[in-house]
């Protein structure tokens, strides 16, 4: 296990990338310059949760069906949040479809 810019284990810092969804992803993108594992998780957090949150807000404005879709998006976000934190803490570079490839290219 490699150390990071904050002198933490990379799996701990990878988990922290997801704690406040895209916000901590953005923070770690700005802070962590060298560790590719942490940068991957930070980018994946940013590219996953920011668009989903915006979509959730947009659909919430649409009566009935939009609100149902919004609730499903928020449920998906909670599930992804838990899974991604666990995988990062286990030291796994767990890639989501599409977003994982984008995060890997930008890490």
N, C-alpha and C positions, 0 to 999 in steps of 0.2 A: 504494500500500500504506500503510495507516494504522499508526501506532504504538499500543501497548497500555499498560495500567497498569504493566507491567514494562519498558516502553520497548524491547520487541522488535518485530520485524515481525509482523504479525498471522498470516501463514502459518506462521511458526516456532512461535508460541504455539499456533496451531490444531493443529499436529502434536503439540506437547507435551501437549495435552489427552488424547491417546490412548496416550502412552508406557507408563503403568502402568494402562492400561484405565480402569475406573471411578474408581480412586483419584485419578489426576491430573485426571480430569473433575471430580470433587468439589472438588479444590483450586482449579482455575481458575474454577469457579462461584463460589467464595468470594472469590477474589482479583480477578478481572476484573469490573469494574462497568459499564464503558461500551461496550466494543467488542462489537458484536452478532455479528460473525463468530466471534470466540473464544468468546463465551458460547454460541452455537449448537453449536459443536463440543464444548464442555465438557458441555453438557446431553445431546447425542447420545451421547457417550461414557458418561456416567453411566446414561442410560436404556437403553442397549444392553447394556453389559457386566455391570452388576450383576445384572440379572435372568437373563442367560444363565449367569453364574457360579453363581448360586444353583440354577438348574435343573440344571446339570451336576453339582453336589454331590448334589442330591436323587436324580437318576437313578443316580448312582454307587453309591448304597446298595441298589439293587434288583439282585438277582443276574441274571447273564447279559444279558438284553435291555436292562435298565436301564443296564448298563455299556456296552453297544454304543451306546445312545442318548447316553449321557454323552460317549463318545469323539467321536461326531459333533458334539455341541454344542461341544466343545473345538476340534475342527477348524474349525467354522464361526467360532468366536471368533478363531482365528489368521488366517483368511482376511480377516474383517472388519477386524481390527486393522491388517493390512498395507494393505488398500485404503483405509481411512479415513485413515490417516496420510499416504499418498501424495496422496490427494485434497485433504486440508487443506493440505499443503505446497505443492501446485500453486495454492492460493488458491481452490479450488472449494468451494462450499457444497453438498456432495454429501449428499442426503437419503435416508436409508433409509426403506423403507415403514413407515408408522405411527409409528415412533419419531422419524423426522425431522420429522414434523408436530408432534408433542408437543414436541420440542426447540425448534422454531422459535417455538411459542407461548410457551414459557417463557424464551426467550433474552433 
